[in-house]
Amino acid sequence: MSTIQSDVIDHLAGIRPGSSLDTLRAQRPQARENAQKSYLALFEPEFPGNVTALERYAIATFVAGLHRQSHVTGFYAASLQRLGHPRLTDVISAEVARGSAEGPYGHYPQGPLTVEDKDGLVYQVSADNRESLGSRLAAALEHAHLLVFHPRDANPAALQKLLDAGWSTTDIVTLSQLVAFLSFQIRVVAGLRALAGASAVEATDTEYTQIFTGVLASGAV
């Protein structure tokens, strides 16, 4: 469903061909290629199995929203729109707001790390939206929230909830891969956008300095 033919991370980070960030990324071509292949394998797979495109993009929109990355959220939400599900996009947005948290939360097994235990929001899809999402997608969103904010609390009981909602063990692997890839992609995009912003500020400062130096030399001030 993607209309992006070029590297999706470059697209999300706003990297232009020939720019300094393009040159930077070109220094690690294998990493760049592998990230793109991972995106295509997860969102445009040749053999998608039981996890539908709708489920993949809905989960991606939700996870990106939880990470508060509006440009990434918009990218995946646009695919839901192209799939013909504008109502679902609204439902996902409402659930992002409902599931918003800081994290990470959770509890370690009894031992020296338990001093770092932290309680936090235990997210559940709202009753109103559960019907719109269906039990399978609702369970996926709840599990995705667990992986984002409560990774310490992932346990067999959490996996059983997915199985009970109709997710096979293979589907669950795909779901876990989606959440892990999105967390990686979002961090990379955020870092590249920060670098782009820093470069823009540096370029502006340099230009301002050159202009100001020229004005001083002219004797205008």
Disulfide bonds with the S-S distance in Angstrom:
none
